[in-house]
Amino acid sequence: MLNHIVIMGRLTRDPELRTTQSGVNVASFSVAVERDFGGRDGGERQTDFIDCVAWRQTGEFVSRYFRKGSMIVVSGRLQSRKWQDREGNNRTNWEISADNVYFGEGRRDGGENRNDSYSSSSYGGGSYGGYDSGRSSAPAAPAPSAFAELGDDDGELPF
């Protein structure tokens, strides 16, 4: 079975970071996602408001670096929660449980673009996708290539 969803939109409010009784951090937030198409008559595009939750370090990352209006990309799984309201009515809430979150735009202060992300599965120890808040805004030197160029005079191919 496959349950994978990716959305991109703007936060409708600041993320709310809470801690469970067992000490696990969880951030809840809502993302406004504009549909790719307008109505049948070519009118305005509709916007969906999607609830999301991010657990542990991913939740801390969202809480620390995102605010209301920030563009965010959320990758995760769709899940439902069933509960009873105060009147005893059965309710169902659909939300995305975020596995990975990404910055959806560059910095607003004119700094370098952020292509950083946090992946709960890729970075086990609490790394924030290489994001170092103390790094300078100077461009980084290109990484050295692991491949060597072959000259035209080399008669043998390496395979």
Contacts in CASP RR format, 6 or more apart in sequence:
PFRMAT RR
TARGET T0000
AUTHOR 0000-0000-0000
METHOD contacts of the structure
MODEL  1
MLNHIVIMGRLTRDPELRTTQSGVNVASFSVAVERDFGGRDGGERQTDFI
DCVAWRQTGEFVSRYFRKGSMIVVSGRLQSRKWQDREGNNRTNWEISADN
VYFGEGRRDGGENRNDSYSSSSYGGGSYGGYDSGRSSAPAAPAPSAFAEL
GDDDGELPF
3 77 0 8 1.000
3 78 0 8 1.000
3 79 0 8 1.000
4 75 0 8 1.000
4 76 0 8 1.000
4 77 0 8 1.000
5 75 0 8 1.000
5 76 0 8 1.000
5 77 0 8 1.000
5 78 0 8 1.000
5 96 0 8 1.000
6 73 0 8 1.000
6 74 0 8 1.000
6 75 0 8 1.000
6 76 0 8 1.000
7 31 0 8 1.000
7 33 0 8 1.000
7 50 0 8 1.000
7 73 0 8 1.000
7 74 0 8 1.000
7 96 0 8 1.000
8 33 0 8 1.000
8 71 0 8 1.000
8 72 0 8 1.000
8 73 0 8 1.000
8 74 0 8 1.000
8 104 0 8 1.000
9 31 0 8 1.000
9 32 0 8 1.000
9 33 0 8 1.000
9 34 0 8 1.000
9 71 0 8 1.000
9 72 0 8 1.000
9 73 0 8 1.000
9 104 0 8 1.000
10 31 0 8 1.000
10 32 0 8 1.000
10 69 0 8 1.000
10 70 0 8 1.000
10 71 0 8 1.000
10 72 0 8 1.000
11 29 0 8 1.000
11 30 0 8 1.000
11 31 0 8 1.000
11 32 0 8 1.000
11 66 0 8 1.000
11 67 0 8 1.000
11 68 0 8 1.000
11 69 0 8 1.000
11 70 0 8 1.000
11 72 0 8 1.000
12 29 0 8 1.000
12 30 0 8 1.000
12 31 0 8 1.000
12 32 0 8 1.000
12 49 0 8 1.000
12 68 0 8 1.000
12 69 0 8 1.000
13 29 0 8 1.000
13 30 0 8 1.000
13 68 0 8 1.000
14 29 0 8 1.000
14 66 0 8 1.000
14 67 0 8 1.000
14 68 0 8 1.000
15 27 0 8 1.000
15 28 0 8 1.000
15 29 0 8 1.000
15 54 0 8 1.000
15 59 0 8 1.000
15 62 0 8 1.000
15 63 0 8 1.000
15 66 0 8 1.000
16 27 0 8 1.000
16 28 0 8 1.000
16 29 0 8 1.000
16 63 0 8 1.000
17 25 0 8 1.000
17 26 0 8 1.000
17 27 0 8 1.000
17 59 0 8 1.000
17 60 0 8 1.000
17 63 0 8 1.000
18 25 0 8 1.000
18 26 0 8 1.000
18 27 0 8 1.000
18 28 0 8 1.000
19 25 0 8 1.000
19 26 0 8 1.000
20 26 0 8 1.000
24 55 0 8 1.000
24 56 0 8 1.000
25 55 0 8 1.000
25 56 0 8 1.000
25 57 0 8 1.000
25 59 0 8 1.000
25 60 0 8 1.000
25 63 0 8 1.000
26 53 0 8 1.000
26 54 0 8 1.000
26 55 0 8 1.000
26 56 0 8 1.000
26 59 0 8 1.000
27 53 0 8 1.000
27 54 0 8 1.000
27 58 0 8 1.000
27 59 0 8 1.000
27 60 0 8 1.000
27 62 0 8 1.000
27 63 0 8 1.000
28 51 0 8 1.000
28 52 0 8 1.000
28 53 0 8 1.000
29 51 0 8 1.000
29 52 0 8 1.000
29 54 0 8 1.000
29 62 0 8 1.000
29 66 0 8 1.000
30 49 0 8 1.000
30 50 0 8 1.000
30 51 0 8 1.000
30 52 0 8 1.000
31 49 0 8 1.000
31 50 0 8 1.000
31 52 0 8 1.000
31 72 0 8 1.000
31 74 0 8 1.000
32 47 0 8 1.000
32 48 0 8 1.000
32 49 0 8 1.000
33 47 0 8 1.000
33 48 0 8 1.000
33 49 0 8 1.000
33 50 0 8 1.000
34 45 0 8 1.000
34 46 0 8 1.000
34 47 0 8 1.000
35 45 0 8 1.000
35 46 0 8 1.000
35 47 0 8 1.000
35 48 0 8 1.000
36 45 0 8 1.000
37 45 0 8 1.000
38 44 0 8 1.000
38 45 0 8 1.000
38 46 0 8 1.000
39 45 0 8 1.000
39 46 0 8 1.000
50 95 0 8 1.000
50 96 0 8 1.000
51 93 0 8 1.000
51 94 0 8 1.000
51 95 0 8 1.000
51 96 0 8 1.000
52 74 0 8 1.000
52 95 0 8 1.000
52 96 0 8 1.000
52 97 0 8 1.000
52 98 0 8 1.000
53 95 0 8 1.000
53 96 0 8 1.000
53 97 0 8 1.000
53 98 0 8 1.000
54 61 0 8 1.000
54 62 0 8 1.000
54 97 0 8 1.000
54 98 0 8 1.000
54 101 0 8 1.000
55 97 0 8 1.000
55 98 0 8 1.000
55 120 0 8 1.000
56 120 0 8 1.000
57 118 0 8 1.000
57 120 0 8 1.000
57 123 0 8 1.000
57 124 0 8 1.000
57 125 0 8 1.000
57 126 0 8 1.000
57 128 0 8 1.000
58 98 0 8 1.000
58 99 0 8 1.000
58 100 0 8 1.000
58 101 0 8 1.000
58 118 0 8 1.000
58 119 0 8 1.000
58 120 0 8 1.000
59 98 0 8 1.000
61 101 0 8 1.000
61 118 0 8 1.000
61 128 0 8 1.000
62 72 0 8 1.000
62 98 0 8 1.000
62 101 0 8 1.000
65 103 0 8 1.000
65 131 0 8 1.000
66 72 0 8 1.000
66 101 0 8 1.000
70 103 0 8 1.000
70 104 0 8 1.000
70 105 0 8 1.000
71 103 0 8 1.000
71 104 0 8 1.000
71 105 0 8 1.000
72 101 0 8 1.000
72 102 0 8 1.000
72 103 0 8 1.000
72 104 0 8 1.000
73 101 0 8 1.000
73 102 0 8 1.000
73 103 0 8 1.000
73 104 0 8 1.000
73 117 0 8 1.000
74 96 0 8 1.000
74 98 0 8 1.000
74 100 0 8 1.000
74 101 0 8 1.000
75 98 0 8 1.000
75 99 0 8 1.000
75 100 0 8 1.000
75 101 0 8 1.000
75 102 0 8 1.000
76 96 0 8 1.000
76 97 0 8 1.000
76 98 0 8 1.000
76 99 0 8 1.000
76 100 0 8 1.000
77 96 0 8 1.000
77 97 0 8 1.000
77 99 0 8 1.000
78 94 0 8 1.000
78 95 0 8 1.000
78 96 0 8 1.000
78 97 0 8 1.000
79 94 0 8 1.000
79 95 0 8 1.000
79 96 0 8 1.000
79 97 0 8 1.000
80 92 0 8 1.000
80 93 0 8 1.000
80 94 0 8 1.000
80 95 0 8 1.000
81 92 0 8 1.000
81 93 0 8 1.000
81 95 0 8 1.000
82 90 0 8 1.000
82 91 0 8 1.000
82 92 0 8 1.000
83 90 0 8 1.000
83 91 0 8 1.000
83 93 0 8 1.000
84 90 0 8 1.000
84 91 0 8 1.000
85 91 0 8 1.000
99 119 0 8 1.000
99 120 0 8 1.000
99 121 0 8 1.000
100 117 0 8 1.000
100 118 0 8 1.000
100 119 0 8 1.000
100 120 0 8 1.000
100 121 0 8 1.000
100 122 0 8 1.000
101 117 0 8 1.000
101 118 0 8 1.000
102 115 0 8 1.000
102 116 0 8 1.000
102 117 0 8 1.000
103 114 0 8 1.000
103 115 0 8 1.000
103 116 0 8 1.000
103 117 0 8 1.000
106 112 0 8 1.000
106 113 0 8 1.000
106 114 0 8 1.000
107 113 0 8 1.000
107 114 0 8 1.000
111 137 0 8 1.000
112 137 0 8 1.000
112 139 0 8 1.000
114 131 0 8 1.000
116 128 0 8 1.000
116 129 0 8 1.000
116 130 0 8 1.000
116 131 0 8 1.000
117 129 0 8 1.000
118 127 0 8 1.000
118 128 0 8 1.000
118 129 0 8 1.000
119 129 0 8 1.000
123 129 0 8 1.000
150 157 0 8 1.000
150 158 0 8 1.000
END
